[in-house]
Amino acid sequence: MTESEAMTRADIVARFDRMARVAQEGRRILDSRPDGAVDEGFGTSGYRDTSGLPDGALRASLGCGDPVGVAEPRPGETVLDLGCGGGLDVLLAARRVGPAGKVYGLDASAEMLELAKANAAEAGVGNVEFLHAAIEDVPLPDAAVDVIVSNYVINLSADKPRVLDEAFRVLRPGGRLVIADVIAEDGLDPDRRAEAERLVGCALGTLTEADYRDLLARAGFSTYTVTRQRAVVGGLHAAITQAHRPDAPPGILIRPMRAADAEQVLAIYQAGLDGGNASFETTAPAWDAFDAGKLPLHRYVAVDAASGQVVGWIAVSPVSGRCVYAGVVENSVYVHPDHGGRGIGLALLNALIESTESAGIWTIQSGVFPENTASLRLHEKAGFRVVGVRHRLGRHHGRWRDVVLIERRSPVVGR
Ligand SMILES: C[S@@+](CC[C@H](N)C(=O)[O-])C[C@H]1O[C@@H](n2cnc3c(N)ncnc32)[C@H](O)[C@@H]1O
């Protein structure tokens, strides 16, 4: 982070420290905002039910939606609130997860956390813990929480991609993220947009729906939706963004493939080719060629959660440059030979299906040697059908081989 960004965050934190003092003095923070600020629809008005919560939490409420109401945390789950402020969403989540669950409230403002702790004490909840930290550097281990909520905070970050990367990292496989935030319409005049952002206090600018979708996909979320809730001012809208991390078998994490994974990915590729039934290729490509041929947003690795070792990967290539085939891709999935039979291939395929459908891709196809019955079974489990057998399609180690053409047509994209 540059010095000016660090200053900006310090300025923002100082501003929220001051706001927390307003609530500590018994006033509603939204009433203390400068003249002309747009407050309608913010704070407690975004919630269905805040009965029984301490006044201090209600006075401090600054959100633009009800992410806990959308995420619906279940008893026993662990929830993280990014930028918890005075703790209203922490208390709502704590009620839902009950004594068997736990809620972390994270905020960079020490004064907001003091307020949140006092509110939690007044509410008599014991299953909460507050973290004085930045949403860009969450002090929790990987895969630590079931649910992440965040209410009108991410627009305040100078490094929004990093916030979503961190959210992905700390979510457990299958975990869900629900963000209430203000977003901008596409194509707004920059001056008009900046003025609207100023009026609603988005000090570091808003994202558009397309920005959110792109950042979520890059972070590795396999499903994501951005739903506008209401117009706010000047082309800005309060929106709820929902995303989830790909599910995985016990002891495995699925995350985006990175250049640093190249050596392990290519070694697994080569091991598959050496088995003789994976592909016509006999030698795995160099990373540059692999990287250039695969779509960047639909590559995942499965890693051992304890060691971080890559145990499988999946990626897709476009089948054609022709416009009509824009939503048709061909997949490759490889699992390390020592880790077969653990459900890793199916988890990778499911992650790919979700991420391609989220991006509007309608068909995934693949060619499989008929002898590779494990791969045919795996793809069938993931909803692929056999299109037909292509006879004597190519020579492999001097022998003509058939290829089974399989495909999965999405039931949700392009119906
Ligand atoms: C608009 S308030 C929303 C608070 C709360 N979510 C609510 O709904 O009332 C934004 C909160 O995010 C915190 N915040 C802003 N930038 C942050 C960052 N980079 N890391 C952690 N917290 C941050 C502020 O201190 C403040 O408490």
PDBQT file of the ligand as one rigid body, heavy atoms in Angstrom, charges set to zero:
ROOT
HETATM    1  C1  LIG A 501     -20.203   2.861   7.332  1.00  0.00    +0.000 C 
HETATM    2  S1  LIG A 501     -19.562   2.064   8.740  1.00  0.00    +0.000 S 
HETATM    3  C2  LIG A 501     -20.550   0.612   8.806  1.00  0.00    +0.000 C 
HETATM    4  C3  LIG A 501     -20.469  -0.058  10.144  1.00  0.00    +0.000 C 
HETATM    5  C4  LIG A 501     -21.387  -1.262  10.318  1.00  0.00    +0.000 C 
HETATM    6  N1  LIG A 501     -21.103  -2.301   9.364  1.00  0.00    +0.000 N 
HETATM    7  C5  LIG A 501     -22.837  -0.866  10.264  1.00  0.00    +0.000 C 
HETATM    8  O1  LIG A 501     -23.579  -1.436   9.448  1.00  0.00    +0.000 OA
HETATM    9  O2  LIG A 501     -23.228  -0.006  11.035  1.00  0.00    +0.000 OA
HETATM   10  C6  LIG A 501     -17.987   1.488   8.180  1.00  0.00    +0.000 C 
HETATM   11  C7  LIG A 501     -17.154   0.772   9.240  1.00  0.00    +0.000 C 
HETATM   12  O3  LIG A 501     -16.045   0.172   8.584  1.00  0.00    +0.000 OA
HETATM   13  C8  LIG A 501     -14.864   0.437   9.315  1.00  0.00    +0.000 C 
HETATM   14  N2  LIG A 501     -13.765   0.441   8.336  1.00  0.00    +0.000 N 
HETATM   15  C9  LIG A 501     -13.566   1.289   7.310  1.00  0.00    +0.000 A 
HETATM   16  N3  LIG A 501     -12.489   0.928   6.595  1.00  0.00    +0.000 NA
HETATM   17  C10 LIG A 501     -11.995  -0.174   7.193  1.00  0.00    +0.000 A 
HETATM   18  C11 LIG A 501     -10.893  -1.037   6.925  1.00  0.00    +0.000 A 
HETATM   19  N4  LIG A 501     -10.091  -0.820   5.885  1.00  0.00    +0.000 N 
HETATM   20  N5  LIG A 501     -10.688  -2.085   7.740  1.00  0.00    +0.000 NA
HETATM   21  C12 LIG A 501     -11.516  -2.318   8.798  1.00  0.00    +0.000 A 
HETATM   22  N6  LIG A 501     -12.569  -1.544   9.095  1.00  0.00    +0.000 NA
HETATM   23  C13 LIG A 501     -12.807  -0.489   8.307  1.00  0.00    +0.000 A 
HETATM   24  C14 LIG A 501     -15.097   1.769   9.971  1.00  0.00    +0.000 C 
HETATM   25  O4  LIG A 501     -14.281   1.942  11.106  1.00  0.00    +0.000 OA
HETATM   26  C15 LIG A 501     -16.575   1.684  10.301  1.00  0.00    +0.000 C 
HETATM   27  O5  LIG A 501     -16.804   1.137  11.571  1.00  0.00    +0.000 OA
ENDROOT
TORSDOF 0
